[in-house]
Structures are given as structure tokens and as C-alpha cells.
Amino acid sequence: MKRFGIVAGGVLKFIPVDQPYQDGRWFRIRVQIFADGTCGVAINGRAVWRSASRVPLDQPYRTLLGGNSAETTIRVRKVEMWQGVKPDVAWGGVGGSGQ
């Protein structure tokens, strides 16, 4: 219950998180596709992972938000999509760790 799963470039990656999901607090997740095709994940403004593999940049992408666990409720509040990289996450702290 202390991990976040993401599929990037066809590879499933589990990322440990400091805040457990089951405690009921809100948290903010950012998924970023960079200009070089790598993908990054930030949780509550802190970069936690960046892929080593690259996704093709010449096609559209969709976002699928969800989760599952017995007897739980998952709520998604505000979703934003934009082009470019917002400057409020220090992506330099994570490298191509894993796929």
C-alpha cells in the first residue's frame, strides 16, 4: 500500500511513496513526457522517477487514471493537461532508473 504503479513505454514500474494511500489524505501526481521521449513521475511536487526508455513522440497519448483495492474509494479531483515542462518540479534529481 506504499507504492504507485505506472506503465511507461510498455514497462510496468512500481515507485515507493512516503505517504500511504490508505490514510485518506489527498496527494498530487504529475506524469511528464519529456522532449527526449522519457517519462517522469512526481508525487506532491517531488520527482521520484524518470524512465530510461523512450516513448515515440509522433503520436497522441491518452491518460487513464484509476486504481483498485478491496473496499476502497478512489477519487480524482482536478486534472490538468498541458504542453511543455512546468518549472515547479526539480527533475534533475532523478535519472533513468529502471525502464
N, CA, C and O of each residue as an XYZ file, in Angstrom:
396
protein
N       0.808     -1.205      0.000
C       0.000      0.000      0.000
C       0.847      1.262      0.000
O       0.311      2.364      0.115
N       2.146      1.119     -0.126
C       3.009      2.299     -0.159
C       3.752      2.370     -1.476
O       4.957      2.623     -1.508
N       3.021      2.142     -2.579
C       3.662      2.241     -3.875
C       2.673      2.727     -4.924
O       1.458      2.596     -4.778
N       3.229      3.286     -5.973
C       2.484      3.847     -7.083
C       2.936      3.103     -8.326
O       4.138      2.966     -8.551
N       2.014      2.624     -9.131
C       2.366      1.898    -10.340
C       2.140      2.743    -11.574
O       1.145      3.462    -11.665
N       3.054      2.662    -12.524
C       2.918      3.386    -13.788
C       3.418      2.491    -14.914
O       4.375      1.733    -14.755
N       2.750      2.600    -16.046
C       3.228      1.943    -17.254
C       3.743      3.043    -18.164
O       2.994      3.943    -18.543
N       5.012      2.974    -18.514
C       5.625      3.971    -19.392
C       6.463      3.238    -20.426
O       7.325      2.434    -20.073
N       6.219      3.506    -21.678
C       6.959      2.831    -22.737
C       6.716      1.335    -22.737
O       7.585      0.565    -23.146
N       5.527      0.910    -22.275
C       5.184     -0.501    -22.250
C       5.754     -1.273    -21.079
O       5.614     -2.495    -21.026
N       6.396     -0.592    -20.133
C       7.021     -1.251    -18.987
C       6.320     -0.820    -17.702
O       6.146      0.375    -17.461
N       5.914     -1.795    -16.871
C       5.291     -1.503    -15.586
C       6.376     -1.239    -14.552
O       7.315     -2.022    -14.408
N       6.240     -0.132    -13.835
C       7.210      0.238    -12.800
C       6.453      0.593    -11.530
O       5.485      1.353    -11.582
N       6.875      0.057    -10.390
C       6.304      0.419     -9.101
C       7.261      1.353     -8.388
O       8.454      1.072     -8.276
N       6.726      2.476     -7.902
C       7.518      3.509     -7.264
C       7.094      3.600     -5.805
O       5.912      3.810     -5.534
N       8.022      3.449     -4.848
C       7.646      3.605     -3.440
C       7.294      5.058     -3.134
O       7.898      5.978     -3.685
N       6.321      5.259     -2.261
C       5.927      6.605     -1.854
C       6.003      6.721     -0.342
O       5.857      5.732      0.377
N       6.232      7.944      0.137
C       6.331      8.188      1.576
C       4.966      8.132      2.250
O       4.843      7.640      3.372
N       3.950      8.632      1.571
C       2.606      8.710      2.154
C       1.819      7.458      1.780
O       1.676      7.161      0.594
N       1.311      6.723      2.752
C       0.497      5.556      2.397
C      -0.832      5.981      1.777
O      -1.425      6.981      2.182
N      -1.283      5.224      0.808
C      -2.534      5.542      0.127
C      -3.750      5.435      1.035
O      -4.708      6.190      0.868
N      -3.732      4.538      1.965
C      -4.934      4.246      2.735
C      -5.238      5.226      3.860
O      -6.231      5.045      4.564
N      -4.420      6.259      4.056
C      -4.678      7.165      5.182
C      -5.691      8.264      4.855
O      -6.050      9.041      5.739
N      -6.160      8.346      3.604
C      -7.229      9.276      3.268
C      -6.797     10.669      2.856
O      -7.639     11.459      2.427
N      -5.514     11.005      2.969
C      -5.056     12.333      2.555
C      -4.965     12.410      1.038
O      -4.709     11.412      0.364
N      -5.180     13.621      0.508
C      -5.009     13.870     -0.917
C      -3.530     13.925     -1.235
O      -2.729     14.322     -0.388
N      -3.156     13.533     -2.440
C      -1.801     13.737     -2.910
C      -1.859     14.090     -4.388
O      -2.834     13.786     -5.075
N      -0.807     14.731     -4.863
C      -0.758     15.242     -6.228
C       0.267     14.436     -7.016
O       1.406     14.267     -6.580
N      -0.145     13.943     -8.171
C       0.741     13.155     -9.026
C       0.918     13.880    -10.350
O      -0.061     14.317    -10.955
N       2.147     14.011    -10.799
C       2.424     14.579    -12.117
C       3.098     13.514    -12.959
O       4.071     12.891    -12.535
N       2.574     13.312    -14.149
C       3.187     12.433    -15.135
C       3.651     13.327    -16.273
O       2.860     14.087    -16.832
N       4.919     13.242    -16.613
C       5.516     14.134    -17.597
C       6.152     13.325    -18.710
O       6.896     12.380    -18.446
N       5.866     13.687    -19.959
C       6.608     13.161    -21.101
C       7.551     14.275    -21.537
O       7.110     15.372    -21.878
N       8.854     13.986    -21.524
C       9.862     14.987    -21.859
C      10.140     15.006    -23.359
O       9.753     14.089    -24.082
N      10.811     16.052    -23.816
C      11.104     16.235    -25.238
C      11.945     15.101    -25.818
O      11.913     14.871    -27.027
N      12.701     14.385    -24.975
C      13.507     13.267    -25.466
C      12.743     11.944    -25.455
O      13.307     10.908    -25.806
N      11.457     11.963    -25.053
C      10.632     10.759    -25.039
C      10.662      9.996    -23.732
O       9.916      9.029    -23.578
N      11.501     10.396    -22.779
C      11.470      9.742    -21.473
C      10.264     10.237    -20.686
O       9.712     11.297    -20.983
N       9.865      9.476    -19.696
C       8.704      9.819    -18.874
C       9.151     10.009    -17.431
O      10.085      9.354    -16.968
N       8.483     10.904    -16.734
C       8.815     11.151    -15.342
C       7.568     11.177    -14.484
O       6.470     11.445    -14.970
N       7.748     10.895    -13.193
C       6.655     10.936    -12.223
C       7.112     11.761    -11.029
O       8.215     11.571    -10.515
N       6.248     12.684    -10.591
C       6.481     13.451     -9.370
C       5.269     13.266     -8.466
O       4.132     13.254     -8.939
N       5.509     13.123     -7.183
C       4.432     12.986     -6.201
C       4.581     14.120     -5.203
O       5.636     14.298     -4.595
N       3.505     14.886     -5.042
C       3.494     16.058     -4.164
C       4.662     17.001     -4.455
O       5.287     17.523     -3.532
N       4.954     17.216     -5.734
C       5.974     18.165     -6.142
C       7.399     17.660     -6.109
O       8.326     18.417     -6.397
N       7.600     16.381     -5.759
C       8.948     15.810     -5.679
C       9.118     14.750     -6.758
O       8.361     13.781     -6.811
N      10.114     14.939     -7.618
C      10.391     13.962     -8.674
C      10.824     12.645     -8.031
O      11.724     12.632     -7.191
N      10.186     11.536     -8.422
C      10.509     10.243     -7.822
C      11.018      9.228     -8.837
O      11.583      8.204     -8.453
N      10.826      9.496    -10.135
C      11.245      8.514    -11.135
C      11.301      9.148    -12.509
O      10.491     10.014    -12.839
N      12.268      8.708    -13.313
C      12.329      9.066    -14.728
C      12.791      7.840    -15.498
O      13.753      7.175    -15.114
N      12.098      7.553    -16.578
C      12.376      6.326    -17.325
C      13.698      6.396    -18.068
O      14.174      7.478    -18.412
N      14.282      5.239    -18.312
C      15.463      5.137    -19.167
C      15.018      4.932    -20.613
O      15.695      5.370    -21.544
N      13.878      4.265    -20.796
C      13.367      4.029    -22.147
C      12.596      5.252    -22.634
O      12.221      6.126    -21.852
N      12.373      5.291    -23.930
C      11.690      6.430    -24.542
C      10.415      5.973    -25.239
O      10.342      4.859    -25.759
N       9.419      6.840    -25.243
C       8.189      6.582    -25.990
C       8.243      7.394    -27.282
O       8.900      8.433    -27.334
N       7.553      6.924    -28.329
C       7.519      7.689    -29.569
C       6.782      9.011    -29.361
O       5.761      9.053    -28.675
N       7.288     10.069    -29.943
C       6.682     11.391    -29.767
C       5.808     11.811    -30.947
O       5.275     12.920    -30.960
N       5.662     10.942    -31.924
C       4.906     11.294    -33.121
C       3.476     10.747    -33.109
O       2.879     10.550    -34.167
N       2.936     10.505    -31.934
C       1.566     10.004    -31.823
C       0.877     10.615    -30.607
O       1.540     11.040    -29.661
N      -0.462     10.658    -30.634
C      -1.177     11.197    -29.473
C      -1.173     10.186    -28.319
O      -1.025      8.983    -28.532
N      -1.339     10.700    -27.094
C      -1.409      9.846    -25.913
C      -2.678     10.117    -25.133
O      -3.238     11.211    -25.205
N      -3.130      9.129    -24.393
C      -4.294      9.259    -23.518
C      -3.843      9.013    -22.090
O      -2.867      8.307    -21.837
N      -4.567      9.605    -21.175
C      -4.303      9.383    -19.759
C      -5.421      8.543    -19.179
O      -6.597      8.832    -19.400
N      -5.068      7.509    -18.441
C      -6.038      6.661    -17.763
C      -5.729      6.739    -16.278
O      -4.645      6.350    -15.842
N      -6.673      7.236    -15.506
C      -6.496      7.366    -14.060
C      -7.402      6.359    -13.376
O      -8.564      6.208    -13.753
N      -6.883      5.680    -12.385
C      -7.712      4.725    -11.668
C      -6.882      3.913    -10.701
O      -5.687      4.148    -10.521
N      -7.519      2.988    -10.109
C      -6.862      2.106     -9.164
C      -7.878      1.124     -8.641
O      -9.075      1.250     -8.903
N      -7.405      0.156     -7.910
C      -8.346     -0.798     -7.340
C      -7.762     -1.438     -6.092
O      -6.558     -1.670     -5.979
N      -8.634     -1.703     -5.195
C      -8.311     -2.411     -3.977
C      -9.632     -2.704     -3.298
O     -10.599     -1.965     -3.480
N      -9.686     -3.757     -2.526
C     -10.940     -4.169     -1.893
C     -11.467     -3.096     -0.959
O     -10.726     -2.563     -0.133
N     -12.738     -2.782     -1.090
C     -13.460     -1.873     -0.201
C     -12.794     -0.500     -0.069
O     -12.684      0.029      1.037
N     -12.351      0.077     -1.187
C     -11.762      1.406     -1.158
C     -12.483      2.311     -2.152
O     -13.169      1.838     -3.058
N     -12.320      3.601     -1.970
C     -12.835      4.592     -2.899
C     -11.664      5.415     -3.385
O     -10.859      5.898     -2.588
N     -11.568      5.575     -4.688
C     -10.513      6.395     -5.263
C     -11.180      7.582     -5.926
O     -12.031      7.419     -6.800
N     -10.792      8.774     -5.510
C     -11.377      9.991     -6.062
C     -10.305     10.764     -6.812
O      -9.180     10.920     -6.337
N     -10.672     11.240     -7.980
C      -9.789     12.090     -8.776
C     -10.424     13.461     -8.790
O     -11.582     13.607     -9.181
N      -9.688     14.457     -8.372
C     -10.265     15.793     -8.272
C      -9.971     16.619     -9.520
O     -10.796     16.633    -10.433
N      -8.886     17.275     -9.597
C      -8.600     18.183    -10.705
C      -7.551     17.553    -11.626
O      -6.509     17.086    -11.166
N      -7.838     17.545    -12.918
C      -6.901     17.012    -13.898
C      -6.526     18.132    -14.853
O      -7.406     18.782    -15.418
N      -5.235     18.366    -15.041
C      -4.735     19.372    -15.989
C      -3.861     18.673    -17.008
O      -3.124     17.745    -16.676
N      -3.946     19.124    -18.258
C      -3.039     18.640    -19.298
C      -2.464     19.864    -19.982
O      -3.185     20.830    -20.228
N      -1.177     19.839    -20.294
C      -0.532     20.989    -20.915
C       0.625     20.496    -21.773
O       1.011     19.329    -21.707
N       1.165     21.388    -22.568
C       2.357     21.101    -23.356
C       3.550     21.784    -22.707
O       3.425     22.867    -22.136
N       4.707     21.142    -22.798
C       5.913     21.703    -22.201
C       6.151     21.147    -20.813
O       5.432     20.259    -20.354
N       7.165     21.674    -20.149
C       7.533     21.230    -18.800
C       7.362     22.401    -17.851
O       8.030     23.425    -17.997
N       6.471     22.256    -16.879
C       6.312     23.307    -15.874
C       7.565     23.351    -14.993
O       8.172     22.311    -14.738
N       7.957     24.539    -14.528
C       9.218     24.675    -13.798
C       9.148     24.369    -12.298
O      10.138     24.581    -11.598
N       8.028     23.885    -11.785
C       7.899     23.735    -10.336
C       8.339     22.377     -9.785
O       8.178     22.135     -8.588
N       8.884     21.489    -10.607
C       9.434     20.218    -10.136
C      10.892     20.151    -10.586
O      11.197     20.401    -11.752
N      11.791     19.815     -9.661
C      13.217     19.678     -9.981
C      13.469     18.272    -10.527
O      13.746     17.342     -9.769
N      13.371     18.132    -11.837
C      13.518     16.819    -12.478
C      14.958     16.340    -12.500
O      15.200     15.153    -12.720
N      15.918     17.222    -12.281
C      17.319     16.835    -12.346
C      17.742     15.851    -11.272
O      18.787     15.215    -11.402
N      16.960     15.712    -10.223
C      17.312     14.824     -9.118
C      17.073     13.349     -9.377
O      17.538     12.501     -8.616
N      16.349     13.034    -10.450
C      16.094     11.623    -10.769
C      16.633     11.334    -12.152
O      16.538     12.160    -13.059
N      17.196     10.160    -12.298
C      17.756      9.794    -13.597
C      17.030      8.612    -14.172
O      15.972      8.222    -13.679
N      17.583      8.049    -15.195
C      16.977      6.908    -15.872
C      17.086      5.643    -15.052
O      17.771      4.700    -15.447
N      16.419      5.615    -13.917
C      16.450      4.445    -13.047
C      15.339      3.492    -13.445
O      14.161      3.804    -13.269
N      15.686      2.377    -13.961
C      14.696      1.399    -14.399
C      14.190      1.756    -15.778
O      14.704      2.672    -16.419
N      13.216      1.057    -16.218
C      12.641      1.290    -17.540
C      11.682      2.410    -17.410
O      11.057      2.805    -18.394
